[in-house]
Structure formats: structure tokens, C-alpha cells
Amino acid sequence: MTLSKMIYEKSRHLPEDKAQEVIDFIDFLLNKTDNTKPVDECLLALTPEQREAYDCLDKIRIDWHGKPIEDREEANARR
């Protein structure tokens, strides 16, 4: 039996309010997982062409009123 089937079978026997808690928890885990996925994992999935484009974009530096901006955090801090 797969994990998803096990979750389904066990959840069928829960009262409505507890089943809602399970759904909320699953949503929480999904959001947590999506937001904390390391960038390095994403880079591993790139094709060679995408990797080359990413490397070119990574080298771009923006000049903001005579002051270069090296990263997004710095750019947001200057707003």
C-alpha cells in the first residue's frame, strides 16, 4: 500500500474537525517544502543551455545612481 493510500485510509476514520486539521497540516508541509527548497536543487535540474543562461544572468550587476547593486537584498534595502 502506498503512503498516500495509507493516509487516505486512516483519515477516513477521523472526525470532521480532525480531518480538517490533517488537511491544514498537509498544506503547511507543502508550503514549507516549496518555500525552503534549496536553490542548488533547482540548479541541478537545469539543462546545459539553461545552466549557461543562468551563469550569464548571475554575473549581471546593476548600477543604481552610481552605486553597483550586487544582490537582491541590497537592492531592496535601497528602496
Biopython code that builds the backbone (N, CA, C, O; Angstrom):
import numpy as np
from Bio.PDB.StructureBuilder import StructureBuilder

atoms = [
    (1, "MET", "N", (0.854, -1.180, 0.000)),
    (1, "MET", "CA", (0.000, 0.000, 0.000)),
    (1, "MET", "C", (0.896, 1.238, 0.000)),
    (1, "MET", "O", (1.862, 1.315, 0.760)),
    (2, "THR", "N", (0.569, 2.199, -0.855)),
    (2, "THR", "CA", (1.364, 3.425, -0.928)),
    (2, "THR", "C", (1.068, 4.323, 0.267)),
    (2, "THR", "O", (0.053, 4.161, 0.944)),
    (3, "LEU", "N", (1.956, 5.258, 0.513)),
    (3, "LEU", "CA", (1.752, 6.198, 1.623)),
    (3, "LEU", "C", (0.475, 7.013, 1.444)),
    (3, "LEU", "O", (-0.265, 7.236, 2.402)),
    (4, "SER", "N", (0.222, 7.450, 0.229)),
    (4, "SER", "CA", (-0.978, 8.256, 0.004)),
    (4, "SER", "C", (-2.246, 7.453, 0.299)),
    (4, "SER", "O", (-3.221, 7.998, 0.817)),
    (5, "LYS", "N", (-2.232, 6.172, -0.027)),
    (5, "LYS", "CA", (-3.396, 5.326, 0.283)),
    (5, "LYS", "C", (-3.530, 5.111, 1.792)),
    (5, "LYS", "O", (-4.638, 5.085, 2.330)),
    (6, "MET", "N", (-2.384, 4.956, 2.468)),
    (6, "MET", "CA", (-2.421, 4.797, 3.922)),
    (6, "MET", "C", (-2.994, 6.045, 4.589)),
    (6, "MET", "O", (-3.809, 5.953, 5.507)),
    (7, "ILE", "N", (-2.560, 7.209, 4.116)),
    (7, "ILE", "CA", (-3.081, 8.467, 4.667)),
    (7, "ILE", "C", (-4.586, 8.548, 4.435)),
    (7, "ILE", "O", (-5.349, 8.916, 5.328)),
    (8, "TYR", "N", (-4.994, 8.198, 3.224)),
    (8, "TYR", "CA", (-6.422, 8.224, 2.897)),
    (8, "TYR", "C", (-7.217, 7.290, 3.799)),
    (8, "TYR", "O", (-8.232, 7.687, 4.372)),
    (9, "GLU", "N", (-6.761, 6.063, 3.922)),
    (9, "GLU", "CA", (-7.497, 5.075, 4.715)),
    (9, "GLU", "C", (-7.611, 5.503, 6.179)),
    (9, "GLU", "O", (-8.681, 5.396, 6.778)),
    (10, "LYS", "N", (-6.524, 5.979, 6.742)),
    (10, "LYS", "CA", (-6.560, 6.396, 8.142)),
    (10, "LYS", "C", (-7.427, 7.641, 8.330)),
    (10, "LYS", "O", (-8.127, 7.770, 9.335)),
    (11, "SER", "N", (-7.376, 8.551, 7.362)),
    (11, "SER", "CA", (-8.154, 9.791, 7.502)),
    (11, "SER", "C", (-9.663, 9.547, 7.399)),
    (11, "SER", "O", (-10.451, 10.343, 7.909)),
    (12, "ARG", "N", (-10.067, 8.463, 6.750)),
    (12, "ARG", "CA", (-11.498, 8.164, 6.621)),
    (12, "ARG", "C", (-12.159, 7.936, 7.977)),
    (12, "ARG", "O", (-13.369, 8.117, 8.110)),
    (13, "HIS", "N", (-11.392, 7.547, 8.973)),
    (13, "HIS", "CA", (-11.948, 7.219, 10.284)),
    (13, "HIS", "C", (-11.866, 8.387, 11.281)),
    (13, "HIS", "O", (-12.209, 8.238, 12.454)),
    (14, "LEU", "N", (-11.413, 9.532, 10.802)),
    (14, "LEU", "CA", (-11.294, 10.694, 11.689)),
    (14, "LEU", "C", (-12.593, 11.489, 11.720)),
    (14, "LEU", "O", (-13.326, 11.532, 10.732)),
    (15, "PRO", "N", (-12.874, 12.118, 12.858)),
    (15, "PRO", "CA", (-13.995, 13.060, 12.886)),
    (15, "PRO", "C", (-13.683, 14.244, 11.955)),
    (15, "PRO", "O", (-12.523, 14.501, 11.629)),
    (16, "GLU", "N", (-14.711, 14.942, 11.545)),
    (16, "GLU", "CA", (-14.569, 16.033, 10.574)),
    (16, "GLU", "C", (-13.538, 17.077, 11.000)),
    (16, "GLU", "O", (-12.719, 17.504, 10.187)),
    (17, "ASP", "N", (-13.572, 17.490, 12.259)),
    (17, "ASP", "CA", (-12.640, 18.536, 12.705)),
    (17, "ASP", "C", (-11.195, 18.048, 12.677)),
    (17, "ASP", "O", (-10.292, 18.823, 12.363)),
    (18, "LYS", "N", (-10.962, 16.782, 12.998)),
    (18, "LYS", "CA", (-9.610, 16.227, 12.959)),
    (18, "LYS", "C", (-9.136, 16.044, 11.516)),
    (18, "LYS", "O", (-7.959, 16.245, 11.218)),
    (19, "ALA", "N", (-10.032, 15.672, 10.642)),
    (19, "ALA", "CA", (-9.685, 15.535, 9.228)),
    (19, "ALA", "C", (-9.257, 16.895, 8.666)),
    (19, "ALA", "O", (-8.328, 16.978, 7.863)),
    (20, "GLN", "N", (-9.943, 17.954, 9.094)),
    (20, "GLN", "CA", (-9.568, 19.304, 8.657)),
    (20, "GLN", "C", (-8.179, 19.676, 9.169)),
    (20, "GLN", "O", (-7.416, 20.337, 8.464)),
    (21, "GLU", "N", (-7.849, 19.257, 10.387)),
    (21, "GLU", "CA", (-6.508, 19.500, 10.927)),
    (21, "GLU", "C", (-5.446, 18.803, 10.080)),
    (21, "GLU", "O", (-4.372, 19.355, 9.841)),
    (22, "VAL", "N", (-5.750, 17.600, 9.633)),
    (22, "VAL", "CA", (-4.814, 16.856, 8.787)),
    (22, "VAL", "C", (-4.600, 17.607, 7.477)),
    (22, "VAL", "O", (-3.467, 17.745, 7.017)),
    (23, "ILE", "N", (-5.673, 18.087, 6.882)),
    (23, "ILE", "CA", (-5.565, 18.846, 5.636)),
    (23, "ILE", "C", (-4.738, 20.109, 5.856)),
    (23, "ILE", "O", (-3.871, 20.438, 5.047)),
    (24, "ASP", "N", (-5.008, 20.811, 6.951)),
    (24, "ASP", "CA", (-4.237, 22.018, 7.261)),
    (24, "ASP", "C", (-2.754, 21.701, 7.430)),
    (24, "ASP", "O", (-1.894, 22.451, 6.969)),
    (25, "PHE", "N", (-2.465, 20.591, 8.092)),
    (25, "PHE", "CA", (-1.079, 20.200, 8.306)),
    (25, "PHE", "C", (-0.397, 19.837, 6.985)),
    (25, "PHE", "O", (0.755, 20.207, 6.757)),
    (26, "ILE", "N", (-1.097, 19.124, 6.130)),
    (26, "ILE", "CA", (-0.538, 18.775, 4.823)),
    (26, "ILE", "C", (-0.265, 20.043, 4.023)),
    (26, "ILE", "O", (0.785, 20.159, 3.391)),
    (27, "ASP", "N", (-1.201, 20.999, 4.042)),
    (27, "ASP", "CA", (-0.987, 22.274, 3.353)),
    (27, "ASP", "C", (0.227, 22.997, 3.920)),
    (27, "ASP", "O", (1.026, 23.557, 3.169)),
    (28, "PHE", "N", (0.366, 22.986, 5.234)),
    (28, "PHE", "CA", (1.518, 23.599, 5.881)),
    (28, "PHE", "C", (2.811, 22.958, 5.388)),
    (28, "PHE", "O", (3.759, 23.664, 5.046)),
    (29, "LEU", "N", (2.856, 21.642, 5.351)),
    (29, "LEU", "CA", (4.060, 20.945, 4.896)),
    (29, "LEU", "C", (4.368, 21.242, 3.433)),
    (29, "LEU", "O", (5.528, 21.410, 3.057)),
    (30, "LEU", "N", (3.326, 21.305, 2.616)),
    (30, "LEU", "CA", (3.537, 21.623, 1.204)),
    (30, "LEU", "C", (4.115, 23.018, 1.041)),
    (30, "LEU", "O", (5.053, 23.212, 0.269)),
    (31, "ASN", "N", (3.570, 23.987, 1.754)),
    (31, "ASN", "CA", (4.077, 25.356, 1.662)),
    (31, "ASN", "C", (5.489, 25.450, 2.202)),
    (31, "ASN", "O", (6.339, 26.122, 1.620)),
    (32, "LYS", "N", (5.740, 24.779, 3.311)),
    (32, "LYS", "CA", (7.073, 24.796, 3.916)),
    (32, "LYS", "C", (8.087, 24.186, 2.961)),
    (32, "LYS", "O", (9.182, 24.720, 2.790)),
    (33, "THR", "N", (7.732, 23.089, 2.351)),
    (33, "THR", "CA", (8.628, 22.407, 1.426)),
    (33, "THR", "C", (8.908, 23.269, 0.206)),
    (33, "THR", "O", (10.056, 23.373, -0.225)),
    (34, "ASP", "N", (7.874, 23.890, -0.358)),
    (34, "ASP", "CA", (8.052, 24.719, -1.542)),
    (34, "ASP", "C", (8.931, 25.925, -1.254)),
    (34, "ASP", "O", (9.755, 26.302, -2.087)),
    (35, "ASN", "N", (8.766, 26.532, -0.090)),
    (35, "ASN", "CA", (9.500, 27.751, 0.229)),
    (35, "ASN", "C", (10.918, 27.505, 0.689)),
    (35, "ASN", "O", (11.735, 28.425, 0.650)),
    (36, "THR", "N", (11.239, 26.313, 1.121)),
    (36, "THR", "CA", (12.574, 26.069, 1.651)),
    (36, "THR", "C", (13.417, 25.206, 0.725)),
    (36, "THR", "O", (14.497, 24.757, 1.108)),
    (37, "LYS", "N", (12.944, 24.976, -0.463)),
    (37, "LYS", "CA", (13.710, 24.158, -1.399)),
    (37, "LYS", "C", (15.005, 24.891, -1.747)),
    (37, "LYS", "O", (14.957, 26.008, -2.262)),
    (38, "PRO", "N", (16.143, 24.289, -1.479)),
    (38, "PRO", "CA", (17.409, 24.964, -1.765)),
    (38, "PRO", "C", (17.565, 25.268, -3.242)),
    (38, "PRO", "O", (17.155, 24.476, -4.091)),
    (39, "VAL", "N", (18.148, 26.399, -3.547)),
    (39, "VAL", "CA", (18.365, 26.799, -4.932)),
    (39, "VAL", "C", (19.241, 25.782, -5.647)),
    (39, "VAL", "O", (19.036, 25.511, -6.830)),
    (40, "ASP", "N", (20.213, 25.216, -4.943)),
    (40, "ASP", "CA", (21.114, 24.258, -5.566)),
    (40, "ASP", "C", (20.361, 23.081, -6.170)),
    (40, "ASP", "O", (20.749, 22.585, -7.228)),
    (41, "GLU", "N", (19.291, 22.622, -5.521)),
    (41, "GLU", "CA", (18.499, 21.518, -6.071)),
    (41, "GLU", "C", (17.856, 21.931, -7.384)),
    (41, "GLU", "O", (17.777, 21.136, -8.321)),
    (42, "CYS", "N", (17.396, 23.173, -7.451)),
    (42, "CYS", "CA", (16.785, 23.675, -8.686)),
    (42, "CYS", "C", (17.818, 23.725, -9.803)),
    (42, "CYS", "O", (17.522, 23.399, -10.953)),
    (43, "LEU", "N", (19.030, 24.135, -9.455)),
    (43, "LEU", "CA", (20.080, 24.236, -10.463)),
    (43, "LEU", "C", (20.450, 22.878, -11.029)),
    (43, "LEU", "O", (20.821, 22.773, -12.198)),
    (44, "LEU", "N", (20.356, 21.847, -10.222)),
    (44, "LEU", "CA", (20.700, 20.510, -10.697)),
    (44, "LEU", "C", (19.765, 20.042, -11.804)),
    (44, "LEU", "O", (20.146, 19.218, -12.636)),
    (45, "ALA", "N", (18.549, 20.562, -11.816)),
    (45, "ALA", "CA", (17.553, 20.132, -12.797)),
    (45, "ALA", "C", (17.660, 20.898, -14.121)),
    (45, "ALA", "O", (16.931, 20.594, -15.066)),
    (46, "LEU", "N", (18.549, 21.877, -14.199)),
    (46, "LEU", "CA", (18.664, 22.679, -15.412)),
    (46, "LEU", "C", (19.364, 21.909, -16.530)),
    (46, "LEU", "O", (20.255, 21.093, -16.292)),
    (47, "THR", "N", (18.932, 22.195, -17.746)),
    (47, "THR", "CA", (19.628, 21.656, -18.909)),
    (47, "THR", "C", (20.931, 22.430, -19.070)),
    (47, "THR", "O", (21.076, 23.496, -18.473)),
    (48, "PRO", "N", (21.876, 21.934, -19.850)),
    (48, "PRO", "CA", (23.121, 22.682, -20.057)),
    (48, "PRO", "C", (22.883, 24.095, -20.603)),
    (48, "PRO", "O", (23.579, 25.035, -20.218)),
    (49, "GLU", "N", (21.909, 24.244, -21.490)),
    (49, "GLU", "CA", (21.602, 25.559, -22.051)),
    (49, "GLU", "C", (21.045, 26.489, -20.970)),
    (49, "GLU", "O", (21.412, 27.662, -20.895)),
    (50, "GLN", "N", (20.157, 25.949, -20.138)),
    (50, "GLN", "CA", (19.595, 26.754, -19.053)),
    (50, "GLN", "C", (20.678, 27.131, -18.050)),
    (50, "GLN", "O", (20.688, 28.248, -17.535)),
    (51, "ARG", "N", (21.580, 26.209, -17.775)),
    (51, "ARG", "CA", (22.679, 26.461, -16.843)),
    (51, "ARG", "C", (23.578, 27.590, -17.361)),
    (51, "ARG", "O", (23.988, 28.467, -16.601)),
    (52, "GLU", "N", (23.878, 27.555, -18.667)),
    (52, "GLU", "CA", (24.699, 28.599, -19.272)),
    (52, "GLU", "C", (24.012, 29.958, -19.158)),
    (52, "GLU", "O", (24.650, 30.958, -18.830)),
    (53, "ALA", "N", (22.705, 29.986, -19.431)),
    (53, "ALA", "CA", (21.951, 31.239, -19.313)),
    (53, "ALA", "C", (21.938, 31.721, -17.871)),
    (53, "ALA", "O", (22.101, 32.914, -17.616)),
    (54, "TYR", "N", (21.748, 30.816, -16.932)),
    (54, "TYR", "CA", (21.745, 31.173, -15.509)),
    (54, "TYR", "C", (23.088, 31.758, -15.105)),
    (54, "TYR", "O", (23.138, 32.760, -14.392)),
    (55, "ASP", "N", (24.178, 31.144, -15.554)),
    (55, "ASP", "CA", (25.510, 31.645, -15.227)),
    (55, "ASP", "C", (25.719, 33.054, -15.773)),
    (55, "ASP", "O", (26.329, 33.893, -15.111)),
    (56, "CYS", "N", (25.211, 33.317, -16.990)),
    (56, "CYS", "CA", (25.322, 34.671, -17.567)),
    (56, "CYS", "C", (24.515, 35.666, -16.749)),
    (56, "CYS", "O", (24.997, 36.757, -16.443)),
    (57, "LEU", "N", (23.296, 35.300, -16.393)),
    (57, "LEU", "CA", (22.453, 36.196, -15.607)),
    (57, "LEU", "C", (23.027, 36.448, -14.219)),
    (57, "LEU", "O", (22.871, 37.536, -13.664)),
    (58, "ASP", "N", (23.682, 35.456, -13.668)),
    (58, "ASP", "CA", (24.255, 35.590, -12.329)),
    (58, "ASP", "C", (25.373, 36.619, -12.287)),
    (58, "ASP", "O", (25.677, 37.161, -11.224)),
    (59, "LYS", "N", (25.987, 36.894, -13.430)),
    (59, "LYS", "CA", (27.101, 37.844, -13.490)),
    (59, "LYS", "C", (26.635, 39.288, -13.684)),
    (59, "LYS", "O", (27.445, 40.210, -13.588)),
    (60, "ILE", "N", (25.364, 39.496, -13.952)),
    (60, "ILE", "CA", (24.841, 40.843, -14.204)),
    (60, "ILE", "C", (24.839, 41.644, -12.911)),
    (60, "ILE", "O", (24.363, 41.176, -11.876)),
    (61, "ARG", "N", (25.367, 42.837, -12.981)),
    (61, "ARG", "CA", (25.360, 43.766, -11.853)),
    (61, "ARG", "C", (24.699, 45.051, -12.315)),
    (61, "ARG", "O", (25.005, 45.549, -13.398)),
    (62, "ILE", "N", (23.810, 45.587, -11.520)),
    (62, "ILE", "CA", (23.054, 46.785, -11.874)),
    (62, "ILE", "C", (23.680, 48.002, -11.217)),
    (62, "ILE", "O", (24.030, 47.973, -10.037)),
    (63, "ASP", "N", (23.818, 49.069, -11.988)),
    (63, "ASP", "CA", (24.347, 50.312, -11.455)),
    (63, "ASP", "C", (23.158, 51.197, -11.062)),
    (63, "ASP", "O", (22.361, 51.579, -11.919)),
    (64, "TRP", "N", (23.042, 51.513, -9.805)),
    (64, "TRP", "CA", (21.926, 52.295, -9.285)),
    (64, "TRP", "C", (22.455, 53.634, -8.792)),
    (64, "TRP", "O", (22.991, 53.726, -7.689)),
    (65, "HIS", "N", (22.303, 54.669, -9.611)),
    (65, "HIS", "CA", (22.770, 56.016, -9.273)),
    (65, "HIS", "C", (24.239, 56.014, -8.874)),
    (65, "HIS", "O", (24.623, 56.607, -7.866)),
    (66, "GLY", "N", (25.049, 55.342, -9.676)),
    (66, "GLY", "CA", (26.482, 55.335, -9.427)),
    (66, "GLY", "C", (26.958, 54.306, -8.428)),
    (66, "GLY", "O", (28.162, 54.165, -8.213)),
    (67, "LYS", "N", (26.045, 53.589, -7.819)),
    (67, "LYS", "CA", (26.426, 52.577, -6.831)),
    (67, "LYS", "C", (25.992, 51.212, -7.355)),
    (67, "LYS", "O", (24.801, 50.984, -7.563)),
    (68, "PRO", "N", (26.939, 50.302, -7.570)),
    (68, "PRO", "CA", (26.543, 48.974, -8.061)),
    (68, "PRO", "C", (25.749, 48.209, -7.012)),
    (68, "PRO", "O", (26.027, 48.287, -5.815)),
    (69, "ILE", "N", (24.759, 47.470, -7.487)),
    (69, "ILE", "CA", (23.949, 46.629, -6.605)),
    (69, "ILE", "C", (24.360, 45.189, -6.866)),
    (69, "ILE", "O", (24.210, 44.684, -7.979)),
    (70, "GLU", "N", (24.870, 44.540, -5.852)),
    (70, "GLU", "CA", (25.402, 43.197, -6.005)),
    (70, "GLU", "C", (24.362, 42.101, -5.827)),
    (70, "GLU", "O", (24.487, 41.030, -6.421)),
    (71, "ASP", "N", (23.337, 42.354, -5.017)),
    (71, "ASP", "CA", (22.362, 41.290, -4.781)),
    (71, "ASP", "C", (20.988, 41.871, -4.475)),
    (71, "ASP", "O", (20.844, 43.072, -4.249)),
    (72, "ARG", "N", (19.980, 41.000, -4.471)),
    (72, "ARG", "CA", (18.594, 41.409, -4.284)),
    (72, "ARG", "C", (18.352, 42.054, -2.928)),
    (72, "ARG", "O", (17.615, 43.036, -2.837)),
    (73, "GLU", "N", (18.958, 41.520, -1.874)),
    (73, "GLU", "CA", (18.747, 42.079, -0.541)),
    (73, "GLU", "C", (19.217, 43.514, -0.482)),
    (73, "GLU", "O", (18.555, 44.375, 0.098)),
    (74, "GLU", "N", (20.369, 43.766, -1.089)),
    (74, "GLU", "CA", (20.902, 45.122, -1.107)),
    (74, "GLU", "C", (19.985, 46.044, -1.912)),
    (74, "GLU", "O", (19.733, 47.181, -1.514)),
    (75, "ALA", "N", (19.489, 45.547, -3.046)),
    (75, "ALA", "CA", (18.590, 46.347, -3.874)),
    (75, "ALA", "C", (17.315, 46.710, -3.107)),
    (75, "ALA", "O", (16.855, 47.850, -3.166)),
    (76, "ASN", "N", (16.758, 45.753, -2.401)),
    (76, "ASN", "CA", (15.541, 46.018, -1.624)),
    (76, "ASN", "C", (15.797, 46.974, -0.482)),
    (76, "ASN", "O", (14.921, 47.757, -0.116)),
    (77, "ALA", "N", (16.989, 46.920, 0.086)),
    (77, "ALA", "CA", (17.319, 47.816, 1.186)),
    (77, "ALA", "C", (17.439, 49.260, 0.714)),
    (77, "ALA", "O", (17.248, 50.180, 1.509)),
    (78, "ARG", "N", (17.748, 49.478, -0.550)),
    (78, "ARG", "CA", (17.917, 50.835, -1.091)),
    (78, "ARG", "C", (16.599, 51.491, -1.496)),
    (78, "ARG", "O", (16.592, 52.673, -1.839)),
    (79, "ARG", "N", (15.522, 50.785, -1.468)),
    (79, "ARG", "CA", (14.228, 51.362, -1.886)),
    (79, "ARG", "C", (13.799, 52.468, -0.975)),
    (79, "ARG", "O", (12.739, 53.060, -1.180)),
]
sb = StructureBuilder()
sb.init_structure("model")
sb.init_model(0)
sb.init_chain("A")
sb.init_seg("    ")
for serial, (resi, resn, name, xyz) in enumerate(atoms, 1):
    if name == "N":
        sb.init_residue(resn, " ", resi, " ")
    sb.init_atom(name, np.array(xyz, "f"), 0.0, 1.0, " ", f" {name:<3s}", serial, name[0])
structure = sb.get_structure()
